[in-house]
Amino acid sequence: MIHTYWEEKETIKQIKCVHTDAKKFVVNHMLTPEKIYDVKNETDEFYFIIDNSNRVGGFRKTYFTEEFK
């Protein structure tokens, strides 16, 4: 149940959303292109971020880039 505390967890890093073009899912309600998000947890395929609903959501890494500065 560690995921219940991710909202209060320290931010690991920040990433920038590069697109919301999903093939199967609707993500444009929760992500905004060019916006920078705080990463709370990370796996091989997903970032768990504070999304536009101000809750933790898991999204594929293909929507983001780490190089934005």
PDB file of N, H, CA, C and O in Angstrom:
ATOM      1  N   MET A   1       0.807  -1.193   0.000  1.00  0.00           N
ATOM      2  CA  MET A   1       0.000   0.000   0.000  1.00  0.00           C
ATOM      3  C   MET A   1       0.855   1.264   0.000  1.00  0.00           C
ATOM      4  O   MET A   1       0.394   2.330   0.409  1.00  0.00           O
ATOM      5  N   ILE A   2       2.090   1.145  -0.456  1.00  0.00           N
ATOM      6  H   ILE A   2       2.465   0.279  -0.788  1.00  0.00           H
ATOM      7  CA  ILE A   2       2.978   2.304  -0.499  1.00  0.00           C
ATOM      8  C   ILE A   2       2.435   3.390  -1.429  1.00  0.00           C
ATOM      9  O   ILE A   2       2.732   4.568  -1.229  1.00  0.00           O
ATOM     10  N   HIS A   3       1.646   3.018  -2.440  1.00  0.00           N
ATOM     11  H   HIS A   3       1.405   2.061  -2.602  1.00  0.00           H
ATOM     12  CA  HIS A   3       1.126   3.998  -3.389  1.00  0.00           C
ATOM     13  C   HIS A   3       0.170   4.999  -2.741  1.00  0.00           C
ATOM     14  O   HIS A   3      -0.071   6.066  -3.306  1.00  0.00           O
ATOM     15  N   THR A   4      -0.376   4.679  -1.577  1.00  0.00           N
ATOM     16  H   THR A   4      -0.180   3.812  -1.119  1.00  0.00           H
ATOM     17  CA  THR A   4      -1.291   5.609  -0.912  1.00  0.00           C
ATOM     18  C   THR A   4      -0.562   6.829  -0.351  1.00  0.00           C
ATOM     19  O   THR A   4      -1.199   7.825  -0.007  1.00  0.00           O
ATOM     20  N   TYR A   5       0.751   6.764  -0.255  1.00  0.00           N
ATOM     21  H   TYR A   5       1.270   5.955  -0.535  1.00  0.00           H
ATOM     22  CA  TYR A   5       1.551   7.864   0.294  1.00  0.00           C
ATOM     23  C   TYR A   5       2.353   8.609  -0.772  1.00  0.00           C
ATOM     24  O   TYR A   5       3.123   9.506  -0.430  1.00  0.00           O
ATOM     25  N   TRP A   6       2.198   8.267  -2.041  1.00  0.00           N
ATOM     26  H   TRP A   6       1.572   7.538  -2.318  1.00  0.00           H
ATOM     27  CA  TRP A   6       2.992   8.887  -3.092  1.00  0.00           C
ATOM     28  C   TRP A   6       2.741  10.377  -3.220  1.00  0.00           C
ATOM     29  O   TRP A   6       3.654  11.113  -3.593  1.00  0.00           O
ATOM     30  N   GLU A   7       1.551  10.845  -2.929  1.00  0.00           N
ATOM     31  H   GLU A   7       0.809  10.247  -2.625  1.00  0.00           H
ATOM     32  CA  GLU A   7       1.281  12.279  -3.059  1.00  0.00           C
ATOM     33  C   GLU A   7       2.127  13.097  -2.092  1.00  0.00           C
ATOM     34  O   GLU A   7       2.533  14.213  -2.418  1.00  0.00           O
ATOM     35  N   GLU A   8       2.396  12.560  -0.914  1.00  0.00           N
ATOM     36  H   GLU A   8       2.067  11.653  -0.649  1.00  0.00           H
ATOM     37  CA  GLU A   8       3.205  13.265   0.076  1.00  0.00           C
ATOM     38  C   GLU A   8       4.689  12.967  -0.074  1.00  0.00           C
ATOM     39  O   GLU A   8       5.518  13.626   0.553  1.00  0.00           O
ATOM     40  N   LYS A   9       5.034  11.983  -0.896  1.00  0.00           N
ATOM     41  H   LYS A   9       4.361  11.447  -1.406  1.00  0.00           H
ATOM     42  CA  LYS A   9       6.422  11.557  -1.067  1.00  0.00           C
ATOM     43  C   LYS A   9       7.248  12.655  -1.737  1.00  0.00           C
ATOM     44  O   LYS A   9       6.726  13.479  -2.488  1.00  0.00           O
ATOM     45  N   GLU A  10       8.522  12.642  -1.452  1.00  0.00           N
ATOM     46  H   GLU A  10       8.945  11.972  -0.842  1.00  0.00           H
ATOM     47  CA  GLU A  10       9.453  13.596  -2.047  1.00  0.00           C
ATOM     48  C   GLU A  10       9.507  13.406  -3.561  1.00  0.00           C
ATOM     49  O   GLU A  10       9.454  12.280  -4.055  1.00  0.00           O
ATOM     50  N   THR A  11       9.613  14.512  -4.290  1.00  0.00           N
ATOM     51  H   THR A  11       9.656  15.427  -3.888  1.00  0.00           H
ATOM     52  CA  THR A  11       9.705  14.454  -5.746  1.00  0.00           C
ATOM     53  C   THR A  11      11.065  13.918  -6.153  1.00  0.00           C
ATOM     54  O   THR A  11      12.095  14.401  -5.683  1.00  0.00           O
ATOM     55  N   ILE A  12      11.067  12.912  -7.034  1.00  0.00           N
ATOM     56  H   ILE A  12      10.230  12.521  -7.415  1.00  0.00           H
ATOM     57  CA  ILE A  12      12.310  12.301  -7.509  1.00  0.00           C
ATOM     58  C   ILE A  12      12.995  13.197  -8.531  1.00  0.00           C
ATOM     59  O   ILE A  12      14.194  13.459  -8.444  1.00  0.00           O
ATOM     60  N   LYS A  13      12.207  13.667  -9.510  1.00  0.00           N
ATOM     61  H   LYS A  13      11.233  13.455  -9.581  1.00  0.00           H
ATOM     62  CA  LYS A  13      12.714  14.539 -10.569  1.00  0.00           C
ATOM     63  C   LYS A  13      11.525  15.193 -11.249  1.00  0.00           C
ATOM     64  O   LYS A  13      10.373  14.929 -10.906  1.00  0.00           O
ATOM     65  N   GLN A  14      11.817  16.042 -12.210  1.00  0.00           N
ATOM     66  H   GLN A  14      12.753  16.257 -12.489  1.00  0.00           H
ATOM     67  CA  GLN A  14      10.769  16.679 -12.983  1.00  0.00           C
ATOM     68  C   GLN A  14      10.921  16.281 -14.448  1.00  0.00           C
ATOM     69  O   GLN A  14      12.032  16.116 -14.951  1.00  0.00           O
ATOM     70  N   ILE A  15       9.780  16.130 -15.122  1.00  0.00           N
ATOM     71  H   ILE A  15       8.877  16.265 -14.713  1.00  0.00           H
ATOM     72  CA  ILE A  15       9.766  15.749 -16.524  1.00  0.00           C
ATOM     73  C   ILE A  15       8.798  16.654 -17.271  1.00  0.00           C
ATOM     74  O   ILE A  15       7.909  17.264 -16.676  1.00  0.00           O
ATOM     75  N   LYS A  16       8.983  16.732 -18.579  1.00  0.00           N
ATOM     76  H   LYS A  16       9.705  16.237 -19.063  1.00  0.00           H
ATOM     77  CA  LYS A  16       8.133  17.584 -19.409  1.00  0.00           C
ATOM     78  C   LYS A  16       7.295  16.707 -20.334  1.00  0.00           C
ATOM     79  O   LYS A  16       7.817  15.791 -20.969  1.00  0.00           O
ATOM     80  N   CYS A  17       6.014  16.987 -20.407  1.00  0.00           N
ATOM     81  H   CYS A  17       5.591  17.731 -19.891  1.00  0.00           H
ATOM     82  CA  CYS A  17       5.119  16.276 -21.313  1.00  0.00           C
ATOM     83  C   CYS A  17       5.378  16.781 -22.730  1.00  0.00           C
ATOM     84  O   CYS A  17       5.370  17.988 -22.972  1.00  0.00           O
ATOM     85  N   VAL A  18       5.608  15.854 -23.672  1.00  0.00           N
ATOM     86  H   VAL A  18       5.615  14.873 -23.476  1.00  0.00           H
ATOM     87  CA  VAL A  18       5.891  16.254 -25.044  1.00  0.00           C
ATOM     88  C   VAL A  18       4.696  16.050 -25.972  1.00  0.00           C
ATOM     89  O   VAL A  18       4.605  16.710 -27.007  1.00  0.00           O
ATOM     90  N   HIS A  19       3.775  15.145 -25.618  1.00  0.00           N
ATOM     91  H   HIS A  19       3.849  14.609 -24.777  1.00  0.00           H
ATOM     92  CA  HIS A  19       2.580  14.943 -26.431  1.00  0.00           C
ATOM     93  C   HIS A  19       1.531  14.178 -25.628  1.00  0.00           C
ATOM     94  O   HIS A  19       1.829  13.606 -24.580  1.00  0.00           O
ATOM     95  N   THR A  20       0.308  14.177 -26.134  1.00  0.00           N
ATOM     96  H   THR A  20       0.065  14.642 -26.986  1.00  0.00           H
ATOM     97  CA  THR A  20      -0.782  13.415 -25.513  1.00  0.00           C
ATOM     98  C   THR A  20      -1.479  12.539 -26.555  1.00  0.00           C
ATOM     99  O   THR A  20      -2.664  12.232 -26.424  1.00  0.00           O
ATOM    100  N   ASP A  21      -0.742  12.144 -27.579  1.00  0.00           N
ATOM    101  H   ASP A  21       0.220  12.393 -27.685  1.00  0.00           H
ATOM    102  CA  ASP A  21      -1.281  11.307 -28.651  1.00  0.00           C
ATOM    103  C   ASP A  21      -1.252   9.846 -28.240  1.00  0.00           C
ATOM    104  O   ASP A  21      -0.264   9.152 -28.478  1.00  0.00           O
ATOM    105  N   ALA A  22      -2.314   9.382 -27.634  1.00  0.00           N
ATOM    106  H   ALA A  22      -3.117   9.946 -27.441  1.00  0.00           H
ATOM    107  CA  ALA A  22      -2.407   8.000 -27.178  1.00  0.00           C
ATOM    108  C   ALA A  22      -3.201   7.179 -28.183  1.00  0.00           C
ATOM    109  O   ALA A  22      -4.169   7.669 -28.765  1.00  0.00           O
ATOM    110  N   LYS A  23      -2.790   5.925 -28.387  1.00  0.00           N
ATOM    111  H   LYS A  23      -2.004   5.527 -27.914  1.00  0.00           H
ATOM    112  CA  LYS A  23      -3.485   5.049 -29.325  1.00  0.00           C
ATOM    113  C   LYS A  23      -4.712   4.404 -28.699  1.00  0.00           C
ATOM    114  O   LYS A  23      -5.736   4.252 -29.365  1.00  0.00           O
ATOM    115  N   LYS A  24      -4.624   4.020 -27.424  1.00  0.00           N
ATOM    116  H   LYS A  24      -3.792   4.143 -26.883  1.00  0.00           H
ATOM    117  CA  LYS A  24      -5.713   3.286 -26.784  1.00  0.00           C
ATOM    118  C   LYS A  24      -6.455   4.087 -25.724  1.00  0.00           C
ATOM    119  O   LYS A  24      -7.643   3.853 -25.498  1.00  0.00           O
ATOM    120  N   PHE A  25      -5.794   5.007 -25.084  1.00  0.00           N
ATOM    121  H   PHE A  25      -4.829   5.197 -25.268  1.00  0.00           H
ATOM    122  CA  PHE A  25      -6.361   5.665 -23.915  1.00  0.00           C
ATOM    123  C   PHE A  25      -6.492   7.168 -24.138  1.00  0.00           C
ATOM    124  O   PHE A  25      -5.813   7.734 -24.994  1.00  0.00           O
ATOM    125  N   VAL A  26      -7.354   7.803 -23.378  1.00  0.00           N
ATOM    126  H   VAL A  26      -7.906   7.343 -22.683  1.00  0.00           H
ATOM    127  CA  VAL A  26      -7.505   9.253 -23.423  1.00  0.00           C
ATOM    128  C   VAL A  26      -6.651   9.834 -22.300  1.00  0.00           C
ATOM    129  O   VAL A  26      -6.954   9.652 -21.121  1.00  0.00           O
ATOM    130  N   VAL A  27      -5.594  10.527 -22.672  1.00  0.00           N
ATOM    131  H   VAL A  27      -5.348  10.675 -23.630  1.00  0.00           H
ATOM    132  CA  VAL A  27      -4.711  11.110 -21.658  1.00  0.00           C
ATOM    133  C   VAL A  27      -4.700  12.631 -21.701  1.00  0.00           C
ATOM    134  O   VAL A  27      -4.128  13.272 -20.819  1.00  0.00           O
ATOM    135  N   ASN A  28      -5.331  13.216 -22.725  1.00  0.00           N
ATOM    136  H   ASN A  28      -5.795  12.695 -23.441  1.00  0.00           H
ATOM    137  CA  ASN A  28      -5.259  14.672 -22.847  1.00  0.00           C
ATOM    138  C   ASN A  28      -6.071  15.397 -21.776  1.00  0.00           C
ATOM    139  O   ASN A  28      -5.948  16.615 -21.647  1.00  0.00           O
ATOM    140  N   HIS A  29      -6.891  14.691 -21.009  1.00  0.00           N
ATOM    141  H   HIS A  29      -6.990  13.701 -21.114  1.00  0.00           H
ATOM    142  CA  HIS A  29      -7.602  15.310 -19.887  1.00  0.00           C
ATOM    143  C   HIS A  29      -6.700  15.428 -18.659  1.00  0.00           C
ATOM    144  O   HIS A  29      -6.914  16.289 -17.806  1.00  0.00           O
ATOM    145  N   MET A  30      -5.698  14.566 -18.576  1.00  0.00           N
ATOM    146  H   MET A  30      -5.524  13.867 -19.269  1.00  0.00           H
ATOM    147  CA  MET A  30      -4.827  14.524 -17.394  1.00  0.00           C
ATOM    148  C   MET A  30      -3.425  15.057 -17.646  1.00  0.00           C
ATOM    149  O   MET A  30      -2.687  15.323 -16.697  1.00  0.00           O
ATOM    150  N   LEU A  31      -3.048  15.216 -18.903  1.00  0.00           N
ATOM    151  H   LEU A  31      -3.647  15.000 -19.674  1.00  0.00           H
ATOM    152  CA  LEU A  31      -1.724  15.734 -19.251  1.00  0.00           C
ATOM    153  C   LEU A  31      -1.871  16.939 -20.173  1.00  0.00           C
ATOM    154  O   LEU A  31      -2.810  17.023 -20.965  1.00  0.00           O
ATOM    155  N   THR A  32      -0.933  17.862 -20.056  1.00  0.00           N
ATOM    156  H   THR A  32      -0.170  17.794 -19.413  1.00  0.00           H
ATOM    157  CA  THR A  32      -0.889  19.036 -20.916  1.00  0.00           C
ATOM    158  C   THR A  32       0.483  19.086 -21.577  1.00  0.00           C
ATOM    159  O   THR A  32       1.497  19.120 -20.879  1.00  0.00           O
ATOM    160  N   PRO A  33       0.536  19.092 -22.918  1.00  0.00           N
ATOM    161  CA  PRO A  33       1.839  19.195 -23.585  1.00  0.00           C
ATOM    162  C   PRO A  33       2.581  20.462 -23.151  1.00  0.00           C
ATOM    163  O   PRO A  33       1.983  21.519 -22.952  1.00  0.00           O
ATOM    164  N   GLU A  34       3.878  20.323 -23.014  1.00  0.00           N
ATOM    165  H   GLU A  34       4.364  19.464 -23.176  1.00  0.00           H
ATOM    166  CA  GLU A  34       4.803  21.393 -22.610  1.00  0.00           C
ATOM    167  C   GLU A  34       4.766  21.702 -21.116  1.00  0.00           C
ATOM    168  O   GLU A  34       5.531  22.549 -20.655  1.00  0.00           O
ATOM    169  N   LYS A  35       3.914  21.053 -20.359  1.00  0.00           N
ATOM    170  H   LYS A  35       3.292  20.366 -20.734  1.00  0.00           H
ATOM    171  CA  LYS A  35       3.860  21.283 -18.913  1.00  0.00           C
ATOM    172  C   LYS A  35       4.874  20.383 -18.212  1.00  0.00           C
ATOM    173  O   LYS A  35       5.145  19.271 -18.664  1.00  0.00           O
ATOM    174  N   ILE A  36       5.423  20.867 -17.117  1.00  0.00           N
ATOM    175  H   ILE A  36       5.202  21.771 -16.750  1.00  0.00           H
ATOM    176  CA  ILE A  36       6.410  20.116 -16.336  1.00  0.00           C
ATOM    177  C   ILE A  36       5.710  19.486 -15.133  1.00  0.00           C
ATOM    178  O   ILE A  36       4.959  20.151 -14.419  1.00  0.00           O
ATOM    179  N   TYR A  37       5.967  18.197 -14.922  1.00  0.00           N
ATOM    180  H   TYR A  37       6.576  17.657 -15.503  1.00  0.00           H
ATOM    181  CA  TYR A  37       5.312  17.427 -13.858  1.00  0.00           C
ATOM    182  C   TYR A  37       6.350  16.879 -12.881  1.00  0.00           C
ATOM    183  O   TYR A  37       7.494  16.617 -13.252  1.00  0.00           O
ATOM    184  N   ASP A  38       5.929  16.710 -11.628  1.00  0.00           N
ATOM    185  H   ASP A  38       4.999  16.923 -11.327  1.00  0.00           H
ATOM    186  CA  ASP A  38       6.770  16.128 -10.586  1.00  0.00           C
ATOM    187  C   ASP A  38       6.608  14.615 -10.581  1.00  0.00           C
ATOM    188  O   ASP A  38       5.487  14.109 -10.533  1.00  0.00           O
ATOM    189  N   VAL A  39       7.726  13.891 -10.630  1.00  0.00           N
ATOM    190  H   VAL A  39       8.636  14.302 -10.669  1.00  0.00           H
ATOM    191  CA  VAL A  39       7.712  12.427 -10.606  1.00  0.00           C
ATOM    192  C   VAL A  39       7.789  11.963  -9.160  1.00  0.00           C
ATOM    193  O   VAL A  39       8.697  12.347  -8.423  1.00  0.00           O
ATOM    194  N   LYS A  40       6.829  11.134  -8.758  1.00  0.00           N
ATOM    195  H   LYS A  40       6.092  10.821  -9.356  1.00  0.00           H
ATOM    196  CA  LYS A  40       6.797  10.592  -7.402  1.00  0.00           C
ATOM    197  C   LYS A  40       7.335   9.181  -7.331  1.00  0.00           C
ATOM    198  O   LYS A  40       7.843   8.768  -6.288  1.00  0.00           O
ATOM    199  N   ASN A  41       7.234   8.418  -8.438  1.00  0.00           N
ATOM    200  H   ASN A  41       6.821   8.754  -9.285  1.00  0.00           H
ATOM    201  CA  ASN A  41       7.778   7.070  -8.520  1.00  0.00           C
ATOM    202  C   ASN A  41       7.991   6.744  -9.990  1.00  0.00           C
ATOM    203  O   ASN A  41       7.415   7.381 -10.872  1.00  0.00           O
ATOM    204  N   GLU A  42       8.833   5.736 -10.244  1.00  0.00           N
ATOM    205  H   GLU A  42       9.301   5.218  -9.528  1.00  0.00           H
ATOM    206  CA  GLU A  42       9.179   5.391 -11.614  1.00  0.00           C
ATOM    207  C   GLU A  42       9.411   3.890 -11.719  1.00  0.00           C
ATOM    208  O   GLU A  42      10.005   3.281 -10.830  1.00  0.00           O
ATOM    209  N   THR A  43       8.934   3.297 -12.821  1.00  0.00           N
ATOM    210  H   THR A  43       8.451   3.792 -13.543  1.00  0.00           H
ATOM    211  CA  THR A  43       9.239   1.905 -13.141  1.00  0.00           C
ATOM    212  C   THR A  43       9.907   1.887 -14.516  1.00  0.00           C
ATOM    213  O   THR A  43      10.221   2.942 -15.067  1.00  0.00           O
ATOM    214  N   ASP A  44      10.122   0.701 -15.065  1.00  0.00           N
ATOM    215  H   ASP A  44       9.866  -0.155 -14.617  1.00  0.00           H
ATOM    216  CA  ASP A  44      10.750   0.609 -16.381  1.00  0.00           C
ATOM    217  C   ASP A  44       9.902   1.243 -17.481  1.00  0.00           C
ATOM    218  O   ASP A  44      10.448   1.823 -18.419  1.00  0.00           O
ATOM    219  N   GLU A  45       8.578   1.142 -17.381  1.00  0.00           N
ATOM    220  H   GLU A  45       8.134   0.670 -16.619  1.00  0.00           H
ATOM    221  CA  GLU A  45       7.689   1.637 -18.431  1.00  0.00           C
ATOM    222  C   GLU A  45       6.887   2.873 -18.064  1.00  0.00           C
ATOM    223  O   GLU A  45       6.394   3.566 -18.954  1.00  0.00           O
ATOM    224  N   PHE A  46       6.741   3.170 -16.775  1.00  0.00           N
ATOM    225  H   PHE A  46       7.142   2.607 -16.052  1.00  0.00           H
ATOM    226  CA  PHE A  46       5.819   4.214 -16.347  1.00  0.00           C
ATOM    227  C   PHE A  46       6.467   5.234 -15.417  1.00  0.00           C
ATOM    228  O   PHE A  46       7.382   4.929 -14.651  1.00  0.00           O
ATOM    229  N   TYR A  47       5.945   6.478 -15.518  1.00  0.00           N
ATOM    230  H   TYR A  47       5.202   6.726 -16.140  1.00  0.00           H
ATOM    231  CA  TYR A  47       6.192   7.507 -14.516  1.00  0.00           C
ATOM    232  C   TYR A  47       4.905   7.660 -13.722  1.00  0.00           C
ATOM    233  O   TYR A  47       3.815   7.633 -14.294  1.00  0.00           O
ATOM    234  N   PHE A  48       5.020   7.817 -12.422  1.00  0.00           N
ATOM    235  H   PHE A  48       5.905   7.839 -11.958  1.00  0.00           H
ATOM    236  CA  PHE A  48       3.882   8.114 -11.565  1.00  0.00           C
ATOM    237  C   PHE A  48       4.042   9.561 -11.133  1.00  0.00           C
ATOM    238  O   PHE A  48       4.953   9.908 -10.381  1.00  0.00           O
ATOM    239  N   ILE A  49       3.132  10.400 -11.625  1.00  0.00           N
ATOM    240  H   ILE A  49       2.392  10.119 -12.235  1.00  0.00           H
ATOM    241  CA  ILE A  49       3.265  11.851 -11.479  1.00  0.00           C
ATOM    242  C   ILE A  49       2.014  12.432 -10.837  1.00  0.00           C
ATOM    243  O   ILE A  49       0.972  11.782 -10.757  1.00  0.00           O
ATOM    244  N   ILE A  50       2.145  13.675 -10.383  1.00  0.00           N
ATOM    245  H   ILE A  50       2.992  14.203 -10.448  1.00  0.00           H
ATOM    246  CA  ILE A  50       0.973  14.447  -9.982  1.00  0.00           C
ATOM    247  C   ILE A  50       0.424  15.058 -11.273  1.00  0.00           C
ATOM    248  O   ILE A  50       1.018  15.981 -11.829  1.00  0.00           O
ATOM    249  N   ASP A  51      -0.708  14.540 -11.744  1.00  0.00           N
ATOM    250  H   ASP A  51      -1.190  13.790 -11.292  1.00  0.00           H
ATOM    251  CA  ASP A  51      -1.255  14.973 -13.033  1.00  0.00           C
ATOM    252  C   ASP A  51      -2.177  16.190 -12.874  1.00  0.00           C
ATOM    253  O   ASP A  51      -2.195  16.818 -11.815  1.00  0.00           O
ATOM    254  N   ASN A  52      -2.937  16.521 -13.916  1.00  0.00           N
ATOM    255  H   ASN A  52      -2.923  16.011 -14.776  1.00  0.00           H
ATOM    256  CA  ASN A  52      -3.783  17.715 -13.895  1.00  0.00           C
ATOM    257  C   ASN A  52      -4.925  17.637 -12.887  1.00  0.00           C
ATOM    258  O   ASN A  52      -5.537  18.659 -12.579  1.00  0.00           O
ATOM    259  N   SER A  53      -5.224  16.456 -12.371  1.00  0.00           N
ATOM    260  H   SER A  53      -4.727  15.625 -12.621  1.00  0.00           H
ATOM    261  CA  SER A  53      -6.269  16.314 -11.354  1.00  0.00           C
ATOM    262  C   SER A  53      -5.706  16.495  -9.942  1.00  0.00           C
ATOM    263  O   SER A  53      -6.434  16.363  -8.958  1.00  0.00           O
ATOM    264  N   ASN A  54      -4.401  16.799  -9.848  1.00  0.00           N
ATOM    265  H   ASN A  54      -3.810  16.906 -10.647  1.00  0.00           H
ATOM    266  CA  ASN A  54      -3.680  16.932  -8.575  1.00  0.00           C
ATOM    267  C   ASN A  54      -3.659  15.636  -7.781  1.00  0.00           C
ATOM    268  O   ASN A  54      -3.568  15.661  -6.553  1.00  0.00           O
ATOM    269  N   ARG A  55      -3.742  14.504  -8.471  1.00  0.00           N
ATOM    270  H   ARG A  55      -3.815  14.483  -9.468  1.00  0.00           H
ATOM    271  CA  ARG A  55      -3.628  13.176  -7.876  1.00  0.00           C
ATOM    272  C   ARG A  55      -2.502  12.451  -8.588  1.00  0.00           C
ATOM    273  O   ARG A  55      -2.065  12.877  -9.657  1.00  0.00           O
ATOM    274  N   VAL A  56      -2.032  11.365  -8.010  1.00  0.00           N
ATOM    275  H   VAL A  56      -2.387  11.018  -7.142  1.00  0.00           H
ATOM    276  CA  VAL A  56      -0.983  10.572  -8.641  1.00  0.00           C
ATOM    277  C   VAL A  56      -1.599   9.711  -9.732  1.00  0.00           C
ATOM    278  O   VAL A  56      -2.595   9.021  -9.515  1.00  0.00           O
ATOM    279  N   GLY A  57      -0.993   9.763 -10.899  1.00  0.00           N
ATOM    280  H   GLY A  57      -0.183  10.324 -11.075  1.00  0.00           H
ATOM    281  CA  GLY A  57      -1.416   8.936 -12.026  1.00  0.00           C
ATOM    282  C   GLY A  57      -0.201   8.313 -12.680  1.00  0.00           C
ATOM    283  O   GLY A  57       0.879   8.905 -12.679  1.00  0.00           O
ATOM    284  N   GLY A  58      -0.365   7.126 -13.238  1.00  0.00           N
ATOM    285  H   GLY A  58      -1.242   6.646 -13.238  1.00  0.00           H
ATOM    286  CA  GLY A  58       0.718   6.433 -13.928  1.00  0.00           C
ATOM    287  C   GLY A  58       0.573   6.583 -15.432  1.00  0.00           C
ATOM    288  O   GLY A  58      -0.486   6.301 -15.992  1.00  0.00           O
ATOM    289  N   PHE A  59       1.637   7.028 -16.083  1.00  0.00           N
ATOM    290  H   PHE A  59       2.498   7.258 -15.628  1.00  0.00           H
ATOM    291  CA  PHE A  59       1.615   7.249 -17.519  1.00  0.00           C
ATOM    292  C   PHE A  59       2.875   6.668 -18.153  1.00  0.00           C
ATOM    293  O   PHE A  59       3.948   6.677 -17.550  1.00  0.00           O
ATOM    294  N   ARG A  60       2.730   6.163 -19.372  1.00  0.00           N
ATOM    295  H   ARG A  60       1.858   6.155 -19.861  1.00  0.00           H
ATOM    296  CA  ARG A  60       3.882   5.613 -20.097  1.00  0.00           C
ATOM    297  C   ARG A  60       4.948   6.690 -20.290  1.00  0.00           C
ATOM    298  O   ARG A  60       4.640   7.875 -20.417  1.00  0.00           O
ATOM    299  N   LYS A  61       6.182   6.260 -20.308  1.00  0.00           N
ATOM    300  H   LYS A  61       6.433   5.297 -20.204  1.00  0.00           H
ATOM    301  CA  LYS A  61       7.296   7.189 -20.440  1.00  0.00           C
ATOM    302  C   LYS A  61       7.356   7.853 -21.810  1.00  0.00           C
ATOM    303  O   LYS A  61       8.039   8.864 -21.975  1.00  0.00           O
ATOM    304  N   THR A  62       6.650   7.298 -22.795  1.00  0.00           N
ATOM    305  H   THR A  62       6.095   6.477 -22.661  1.00  0.00           H
ATOM    306  CA  THR A  62       6.698   7.854 -24.146  1.00  0.00           C
ATOM    307  C   THR A  62       6.078   9.245 -24.251  1.00  0.00           C
ATOM    308  O   THR A  62       6.311   9.947 -25.235  1.00  0.00           O
ATOM    309  N   TYR A  63       5.296   9.653 -23.260  1.00  0.00           N
ATOM    310  H   TYR A  63       5.106   9.082 -22.461  1.00  0.00           H
ATOM    311  CA  TYR A  63       4.671  10.971 -23.281  1.00  0.00           C
ATOM    312  C   TYR A  63       5.586  12.078 -22.767  1.00  0.00           C
ATOM    313  O   TYR A  63       5.225  13.253 -22.832  1.00  0.00           O
ATOM    314  N   PHE A  64       6.759  11.722 -22.261  1.00  0.00           N
ATOM    315  H   PHE A  64       7.052  10.767 -22.208  1.00  0.00           H
ATOM    316  CA  PHE A  64       7.594  12.682 -21.537  1.00  0.00           C
ATOM    317  C   PHE A  64       9.035  12.702 -22.031  1.00  0.00           C
ATOM    318  O   PHE A  64       9.501  11.790 -22.714  1.00  0.00           O
ATOM    319  N   THR A  65       9.716  13.770 -21.659  1.00  0.00           N
ATOM    320  H   THR A  65       9.338  14.510 -21.104  1.00  0.00           H
ATOM    321  CA  THR A  65      11.154  13.864 -21.842  1.00  0.00           C
ATOM    322  C   THR A  65      11.772  14.401 -20.557  1.00  0.00           C
ATOM    323  O   THR A  65      11.159  15.184 -19.831  1.00  0.00           O
ATOM    324  N   GLU A  66      12.992  13.965 -20.296  1.00  0.00           N
ATOM    325  H   GLU A  66      13.490  13.329 -20.886  1.00  0.00           H
ATOM    326  CA  GLU A  66      13.716  14.454 -19.117  1.00  0.00           C
ATOM    327  C   GLU A  66      14.591  15.642 -19.467  1.00  0.00           C
ATOM    328  O   GLU A  66      15.033  16.364 -18.573  1.00  0.00           O
ATOM    329  N   GLU A  67      14.849  15.858 -20.745  1.00  0.00           N
ATOM    330  H   GLU A  67      14.490  15.272 -21.471  1.00  0.00           H
ATOM    331  CA  GLU A  67      15.720  16.938 -21.194  1.00  0.00           C
ATOM    332  C   GLU A  67      14.886  18.115 -21.656  1.00  0.00           C
ATOM    333  O   GLU A  67      14.440  18.159 -22.802  1.00  0.00           O
ATOM    334  N   PHE A  68      14.674  19.071 -20.760  1.00  0.00           N
ATOM    335  H   PHE A  68      15.036  19.036 -19.828  1.00  0.00           H
ATOM    336  CA  PHE A  68      13.849  20.208 -21.120  1.00  0.00           C
ATOM    337  C   PHE A  68      14.431  21.533 -20.703  1.00  0.00           C
ATOM    338  O   PHE A  68      13.794  22.564 -20.917  1.00  0.00           O
ATOM    339  N   LYS A  69      15.604  21.558 -20.122  1.00  0.00           N
ATOM    340  H   LYS A  69      16.122  20.720 -19.948  1.00  0.00           H
ATOM    341  CA  LYS A  69      16.166  22.817 -19.651  1.00  0.00           C
ATOM    342  C   LYS A  69      16.992  23.492 -20.699  1.00  0.00           C
ATOM    343  O   LYS A  69      17.537  24.569 -20.458  1.00  0.00           O
TER     344      LYS A  69
END
